[in-house]
Amino acid sequence: MSLIGAFIAGVTGVDAQSTAMDAISDNISNANTVGYKTTRVLFQTLVSRTDAPTTEGASGAIPFNDAPGGVTPTPQMLVNQQGLLTASSSSTDLGISGNGFFPVTSVNSVNPANGAILQGATLAVTRAGSFNLDANGFLENSSGFVALGVPVGTALPNSLTGLVPVQLNPGPTVTIAGSATTQVSLAGNLPASDATGATENMSASVFDSVGNGYSLNIQFTKTGADAWSAQATSITQTNTSNPPVTGAVAGTPMALTFGTNGELTSGGTGSLGTITLSNGQSLSPNFNLVGSNPNLTAVTQFDSSVAEAGATQNGTATGYRTGIQVDSNGIVSEIYSNGDVVPRYQIPLVTYINPQGLEAETGNVWVGTETSGPAVINSPSTGSAGQIMPSTLEQSTTDLANEFSNMIVTESTYTANTKTITTADQMYQTIAELR
């Protein structure tokens, strides 16, 4: 080993430790970056031998001397390392437990008018799931990347190019039309002591197809011992509209017969007539008074006062969007004030044969390479894909205690390499001063 070799080894050592310090600094600066993956630096020797055999089986002298090349650093981001999952108050914050990434593209690479991905856009993946609805309705994370998926009911593609940006109506006010009532279940008690000809009334809420709400009155008339008839008699609008909606009820009474135990023995299902409304709508719901609804008892006849136990129906009022949620299957749904939950998109997970081969880009995202292999698009918890954890964020994998320990070792090694250079320089000066 010559003095020049000592210089080379020392300089490469200083350069390698500088690279290690770069990685440590990057790890520490991203200690609070959602989905960040720690970078470590691996080292390998650089030694070139002279006059040594160059092929397997070749003969020749093995030199006792070598030409030292020092060390070379290889930074490696631990892409497949699982970060700590912490709870979040946002229903659109998403974490991943296990393998996989969220498919994304830059918000600057999509057309806000129609949601189309612009030509030349980079399709990337990330573990940073801090998504929120932006001003254009895109589900965008804190780094400015838009989640990609498929509309609900669409098969997942075989590549990232088949995905589209997740874009919802940005509002500010988003509504959904109501739906007409077609089924009504009613429960309550009719007094067994009532005289023939006595009447009792119960009510049920119903809706027309445009979301107007009404209170429908059902009148029960005692027709004999253990016998009653049920008939819809009037309807009253419960919400405000201009002009107000009125309705007329026409129908045939339904005959009801009760047993000695107070339960219905005949009748209790069917139509109570047609309701014609002044706004051009009409209703003809099917009534159920026999308690087949598991959450509702039937209409009974006991020796007590009249009582309404409640009514259920399947219509809905006009709804206003109150929130957005993403479930563990990656289904993005809109939640409305009328109780409707409408699924719009599915966000899949993207896996790679060798995730360590992904190339990092600004924004805590990665892009595929030949080393990583092709992207595989899967539903969460399918194949090798992990599980999406709603209202959760994956934290940085940086361990500050470990990074500070590595910093001390790196500093000491850096100083030792500089000492090598200064010592070799002193030795060189000694030779140069020989007379």
C-alpha positions in Angstrom: 0.0 0.0 0.0 1.4 3.3 -1.0 0.9 6.7 0.6 -1.2 7.7 -2.4 -3.4 4.7 -1.6 -3.7 6.0 2.0 -4.9 9.3 0.7 -7.5 7.6 -1.6 -8.8 5.4 1.3 -9.0 8.4 3.6 -10.8 10.6 1.1 -13.3 7.8 0.2 -13.9 7.2 3.9 -14.6 10.9 4.4 -17.0 10.9 1.4 -18.8 7.7 2.6 -19.3 9.1 6.1 -20.6 12.4 4.6 -23.2 10.3 2.7 -24.1 8.5 6.0 -24.5 11.9 7.7 -26.7 13.0 4.8 -29.0 10.0 5.4 -29.1 10.5 9.1 -30.0 14.2 8.7 -32.7 13.3 6.3 -34.1 10.7 8.6 -34.2 13.2 11.5 -35.7 16.0 9.5 -38.5 13.6 8.4 -39.2 12.2 11.9 -42.8 13.6 11.7 -43.4 13.0 8.0 -46.4 10.7 7.6 -45.5 7.5 5.8 -41.7 8.3 5.6 -39.3 5.4 5.4 -35.9 5.5 7.0 -32.8 5.5 4.8 -29.7 3.6 5.9 -26.3 3.6 4.3 -24.5 0.3 3.5 -20.7 0.3 2.9 -18.6 -1.9 0.7 -14.9 -2.1 0.1 -13.1 -0.7 -3.0 -9.9 -2.8 -3.4 -8.3 -3.4 -6.8 -5.6 -6.0 -7.1 -2.9 -5.9 -9.7 -1.7 -8.8 -11.9 -4.2 -11.1 -10.3 -6.0 -13.8 -12.3 -9.1 -12.3 -14.0 -11.1 -15.4 -14.8 -12.2 -18.4 -12.9 -9.6 -21.2 -13.0 -6.9 -18.9 -14.4 -3.4 -19.3 -13.0 -1.0 -16.7 -12.1 0.8 -15.2 -9.2 -1.4 -13.7 -6.4 0.2 -10.3 -5.5 1.0 -9.5 -1.9 0.3 -5.9 -2.5 -3.0 -4.3 -3.4 -4.1 -0.8 -4.6 -6.5 0.3 -1.9 -9.6 2.0 -3.2 -11.2 2.6 0.2 -15.0 2.4 0.7 -18.1 3.2 -1.3 -21.5 4.0 0.3 -24.9 2.7 -0.9 -27.9 4.5 0.5 -31.0 2.3 0.9 -34.5 3.4 1.8 -36.3 0.8 3.9 -39.5 1.0 1.8 -41.1 -2.2 3.1 -40.6 -1.3 6.8 -43.9 -1.0 8.7 -44.5 2.3 10.5 -46.5 2.8 13.6 -50.2 3.2 13.0 -51.8 6.0 15.0 -55.5 6.9 15.3 -56.8 10.0 13.5 -60.0 12.0 13.8 -60.4 12.3 10.0 -62.4 9.6 8.2 -60.3 10.1 5.1 -56.9 9.6 6.8 -55.7 6.1 5.7 -53.0 3.8 6.9 -51.8 0.5 5.6 -51.2 -2.5 7.8 -48.9 -4.9 5.8 -47.8 -4.7 2.2 -48.8 -2.2 -0.4 -49.0 1.4 -1.4 -51.7 3.9 -2.3 -51.6 4.8 -6.1 -51.3 8.5 -6.6 -50.4 11.2 -9.1 -49.6 14.9 -8.7 -52.6 17.2 -8.4 -50.9 19.3 -11.1 -51.2 16.3 -13.4 -55.0 16.1 -13.5 -57.6 18.2 -15.2 -59.9 19.7 -12.5 -62.7 20.1 -15.0 -63.1 16.4 -15.9 -60.7 14.6 -13.7 -58.6 13.3 -16.6 -54.9 12.5 -16.1 -52.8 14.8 -18.3 -50.4 13.2 -20.8 -47.0 12.6 -19.5 -48.1 12.5 -15.8 -46.1 10.4 -13.4 -48.1 7.6 -11.7 -46.5 6.9 -8.3 -47.3 5.2 -5.1 -47.1 6.3 -1.4 -47.8 5.3 2.1 -48.7 8.9 3.1 -52.5 8.5 3.5 -53.3 12.0 4.9 -56.1 12.6 2.4 -58.6 15.4 2.3 -61.2 16.6 -0.2 -59.7 19.7 -2.0 -61.4 22.6 -3.7 -61.8 20.6 -6.9 -63.2 17.5 -5.2 -60.0 15.4 -5.5 -58.9 13.3 -2.6 -55.5 14.9 -2.1 -52.8 14.2 0.5 -50.7 16.7 2.3 -47.9 16.3 -0.2 -50.1 17.4 -3.1 -50.8 13.9 -4.6 -54.3 12.7 -5.6 -55.5 9.2 -4.8 -56.2 7.0 -7.7 -58.9 4.3 -7.9 -61.8 3.0 -9.9 -65.5 3.9 -9.9 -67.5 1.4 -7.7 -68.6 -1.5 -9.9 -65.6 -1.3 -12.2 -63.1 -4.1 -12.3 -59.6 -3.3 -11.1 -57.1 -2.8 -14.0 -53.9 -4.7 -14.5 -51.7 -1.6 -14.4 -51.6 1.9 -12.9 -52.6 3.4 -16.2 -56.1 2.0 -15.8 -56.8 4.0 -12.6 -58.5 7.4 -12.4 -58.3 10.2 -9.9 -60.8 10.0 -7.0 -63.0 13.1 -7.6 -66.3 13.9 -5.8 -68.6 16.9 -6.1 -66.7 19.6 -4.1 -69.9 21.4 -3.0 -70.2 23.4 -0.9 -73.7 22.0 -0.8 -74.2 18.5 -2.2 -77.7 16.9 -2.2 -79.2 13.6 -3.1 -82.8 13.1 -4.2 -85.2 11.3 -1.9 -86.9 8.0 -2.6 -90.6 7.1 -2.4 -91.9 4.9 0.4 -92.9 1.4 -0.8 -92.9 -0.5 2.5 -94.3 0.4 5.9 -94.2 -1.7 9.1 -96.5 -0.6 11.9 -96.6 -1.7 15.5 -98.9 -0.9 18.4 -101.8 -2.1 20.5 -105.6 -1.8 20.0 -107.7 -2.0 23.1 -109.6 -5.3 23.4 -112.2 -3.5 25.5 -113.3 -1.1 22.8 -116.9 -1.4 21.7 -117.9 -2.3 18.2 -117.7 0.8 16.0 -115.0 2.4 18.1 -112.0 3.9 16.2 -108.4 4.3 17.1 -105.6 6.0 15.1 -101.9 5.4 14.4 -99.6 7.3 12.1 -96.6 6.5 9.9 -94.0 8.7 8.2 -93.8 8.3 4.4 -91.9 10.1 1.6 -92.6 10.8 -2.1 -90.0 10.3 -4.8 -88.8 13.9 -4.6 -88.1 13.6 -0.9 -91.2 15.4 0.6 -92.2 14.0 4.0 -95.7 13.3 5.2 -97.6 11.9 8.1 -100.0 9.2 7.0 -103.0 8.5 9.4 -104.2 4.9 9.7 -107.6 4.5 11.3 -108.6 1.3 12.9 -112.3 0.6 13.3 -113.6 -2.3 15.5 -116.0 -4.4 13.5 -116.8 -7.1 16.0 -115.3 -9.4 18.6 -111.6 -9.6 18.0 -112.1 -8.0 14.6 -110.9 -4.7 13.2 -110.4 -2.9 9.9 -107.5 -0.7 9.0 -107.7 2.1 6.5 -105.5 5.0 5.5 -107.7 8.1 5.9 -105.6 11.3 5.5 -102.1 12.5 4.8 -100.4 15.7 6.0 -97.1 17.2 4.7 -94.5 17.5 7.5 -91.8 19.5 5.7 -92.1 23.0 4.2 -92.6 23.5 0.5 -94.0 26.3 -1.7 -96.7 25.6 -2.7 -97.7 23.1 0.1 -98.5 19.6 -1.0 -101.9 18.1 -0.2 -103.1 14.5 -0.8 -106.2 12.4 -1.2 -106.4 8.8 0.0 -108.5 6.2 -1.8 -108.6 2.6 -0.8 -110.4 -0.4 0.6 -110.2 -1.2 4.4 -108.0 -4.2 5.4 -109.8 -6.7 7.6 -107.9 -7.8 10.7 -108.7 -10.8 13.0 -107.1 -11.3 16.4 -106.8 -14.5 18.4 -107.5 -14.9 22.1 -103.8 -14.3 22.8 -104.1 -10.9 21.3 -102.0 -11.6 18.2 -103.1 -11.2 14.6 -104.4 -14.5 13.0 -105.5 -13.1 9.6 -104.9 -9.9 7.6 -102.2 -7.4 8.4 -100.3 -7.3 5.1 -101.1 -5.5 1.8 -102.0 -2.1 0.5 -104.3 0.3 2.3 -104.9 2.2 -0.9 -103.4 4.8 -3.2 -102.4 8.3 -2.1 -102.6 10.9 -4.9 -100.6 14.1 -4.1 -101.1 17.6 -5.5 -97.5 17.7 -6.8 -98.2 14.9 -9.3 -96.7 12.1 -7.1 -98.6 9.1 -5.9 -97.9 6.5 -3.2 -99.2 3.0 -2.7 -97.0 1.4 0.0 -97.3 -2.2 1.1 -98.2 -2.4 4.8 -97.0 -4.9 7.3 -98.8 -5.2 10.7 -97.7 -8.7 11.6 -94.2 -8.0 12.9 -92.0 -9.7 10.3 -89.7 -6.7 10.7 -87.2 -8.0 13.3 -86.8 -4.6 14.9 -90.6 -4.0 15.2 -93.4 -5.8 17.1 -96.8 -6.3 15.5 -100.1 -4.7 15.9 -101.8 -6.5 18.9 -105.1 -6.5 20.7 -104.6 -6.6 24.5 -106.8 -5.3 27.3 -105.1 -2.0 27.7 -105.2 1.5 26.1 -104.3 2.2 22.6 -100.5 2.5 22.1 -98.2 3.2 19.1 -95.0 1.2 19.3 -93.5 2.8 16.2 -93.3 2.6 12.5 -90.5 2.0 10.0 -90.5 2.7 6.3 -88.0 2.5 3.4 -88.4 6.0 1.9 -85.9 8.8 2.3 -86.0 12.6 2.3 -83.8 14.8 0.3 -80.3 14.4 1.8 -77.4 16.8 2.3 -73.9 15.4 2.2 -72.5 15.5 5.8 -69.2 13.7 5.3 -67.0 11.3 3.4 -65.7 8.0 4.6 -63.3 5.3 3.4 -63.7 1.8 4.7 -61.2 -1.1 5.1 -61.9 -2.2 1.5 -60.9 1.1 0.2 -64.5 2.1 -0.7 -64.9 5.9 -0.8 -68.5 6.8 0.2 -70.5 9.9 0.6 -72.7 10.2 3.8 -76.0 12.0 3.6 -78.3 13.5 6.3 -81.1 11.2 5.3 -79.1 8.1 6.2 -78.0 7.2 2.7 -74.4 6.1 2.3 -73.5 6.2 -1.4 -70.3 4.4 -2.5 -68.4 6.2 -5.3 -64.9 4.8 -5.7 -62.6 2.0 -4.6 -58.9 2.8 -3.8 -56.8 -0.4 -4.4 -53.4 -1.2 -3.0 -50.4 -1.6 -5.2 -47.7 -4.2 -4.5 -44.3 -5.0 -6.0 -42.1 -8.1 -6.1 -39.2 -6.0 -4.9 -40.4 -2.8 -3.2 -36.8 -2.0 -2.3 -36.2 -1.4 -6.0 -38.6 1.5 -6.2 -37.2 4.9 -6.9 -37.9 7.7 -4.5 -39.2 11.1 -5.7 -40.1 14.4 -4.0 -43.3 14.3 -2.0 -42.7 11.0 -0.2 -43.7 8.9 -3.3 -42.0 6.2 -5.3 -42.1 5.1 -8.9 -41.6 1.7 -10.3 -38.4 0.5 -11.9 -37.1 -2.6 -13.7 -35.6 -3.6 -10.3 -38.9 -3.3 -8.4 -40.9 -5.3 -11.0 -44.3 -4.4 -12.4 -47.1 -2.9 -10.3 -49.8 -5.4 -9.1 -53.2 -3.9 -8.4 -55.2 -5.6 -5.7 -58.2 -5.0 -3.5 -57.1 -4.5 0.2 -56.6 -7.8 2.1 -56.4 -9.7 -1.3 -53.3 -11.6 -2.4 -50.2 -10.1 -1.0 -51.9 -6.7 -0.3 -52.2 -5.5 3.3 -55.3 -4.0 4.9 -56.4 -0.3 4.7 -56.9 1.1 8.2 -59.5 4.0 8.1 -59.1 7.0 10.4 -55.4 6.0 10.9 -52.0 7.4 9.8 -48.7 5.5 9.4 -46.0 7.4 11.1 -42.4 7.9 10.1 -40.2 4.9 10.7 -37.4 7.2 12.0 -36.1 6.2 15.5 -34.6 9.3 16.9 -32.6 7.5 19.6 -31.1 5.2 17.0 -30.3 8.1 14.6 -28.5 10.1 17.3 -26.5 7.0 18.1 -25.6 6.5 14.4 -24.7 10.2 14.3 -22.1 9.8 17.0 -20.5 6.8 15.3 -20.5 8.5 11.9 -18.9 11.6 13.4 -16.2 9.5 15.1 -15.5 7.6 11.9 -15.4 10.8 9.8 -12.8 12.2 12.2 -10.7 9.0 12.1 -10.7 9.2 8.2 -9.5 12.8 8.3 -6.8 11.7 10.7 -5.7 9.1 8.1 -5.4 11.9 5.5 -3.4 14.2 7.7 -1.1 11.4 8.9 -0.4 10.3 5.3 0.3 14.0 4.4 2.9 14.3 7.2 4.6 11.1 6.0 4.6 12.4 2.5 6.2 15.7 3.7 8.9 13.7 5.5 9.8 11.9 2.3 9.8 15.1 0.4 12.2 16.7 2.9 14.9 14.0 2.5 18.2 15.3 1.2 
